Amino acid sequence: MEALYLLIPLSVVVVFIALWVYFTASDSGQFDDLVGPGLRVLQDDDTMAKPPTPGEPHP
């Protein structure tokens, strides 16, 4: 029973810290674009670079 005197306030503090971290991330724009990065992975970029001509410096 004595352990509850420690565990209940400790769990309340952990919940408030988790909420603070979530709302801080939300205010900073962390969750603004959830779809874009997933779609960017699926885009295939098969364009080949033009081979350098002789005498042209390589970038």
C-alpha positions as CSV (number, residue, x, y, z in Angstrom):
1,M,0.0,0.0,0.0
2,E,2.9,2.3,0.8
3,A,4.2,1.9,-2.8
4,L,1.0,3.6,-4.1
5,Y,2.0,6.8,-2.3
6,L,5.0,7.0,-4.6
7,L,3.7,5.4,-7.8
8,I,0.5,7.5,-8.2
9,P,2.2,10.9,-8.1
10,L,5.1,9.6,-10.2
11,S,2.7,8.4,-12.9
12,V,0.9,11.7,-12.9
13,V,4.2,13.5,-13.4
14,V,5.1,11.1,-16.2
15,V,1.8,11.8,-17.9
16,F,2.2,15.5,-17.7
17,I,5.7,15.3,-19.1
18,A,4.5,13.1,-22.0
19,L,1.7,15.7,-22.7
20,W,4.2,18.5,-22.6
21,V,6.5,16.8,-25.1
22,Y,3.6,16.0,-27.4
23,F,2.2,19.6,-27.4
24,T,5.6,21.1,-27.8
25,A,6.2,18.9,-30.8
26,S,2.8,19.8,-32.2
27,D,3.4,23.5,-31.8
28,S,6.7,23.3,-33.5
29,G,5.1,21.8,-36.6
30,Q,6.4,18.2,-36.2
31,F,3.1,16.7,-37.3
32,D,2.2,19.1,-40.2
33,D,2.9,16.9,-43.2
34,L,2.4,13.2,-42.5
35,V,1.7,12.1,-46.1
36,G,4.4,13.9,-48.0
37,P,7.5,11.9,-46.8
38,G,5.7,8.6,-47.5
39,L,4.8,9.6,-51.0
40,R,8.3,10.9,-51.7
41,V,9.7,7.5,-51.1
42,L,7.4,6.0,-53.8
43,Q,8.4,8.6,-56.5
44,D,11.0,7.0,-58.8
45,D,13.6,9.3,-60.3
46,D,15.1,7.3,-63.2
47,T,16.4,10.3,-65.1
48,M,20.0,9.7,-66.0
49,A,22.6,12.4,-66.0
50,K,24.1,13.4,-69.3
51,P,27.6,11.9,-69.5
52,P,30.3,14.5,-69.6
53,T,31.8,15.4,-72.9
54,P,35.6,15.0,-73.3
55,G,37.4,18.0,-72.1
56,E,34.5,19.1,-69.9
57,P,35.3,19.2,-66.2
58,H,33.4,16.7,-64.0
59,P,31.2,18.4,-61.4
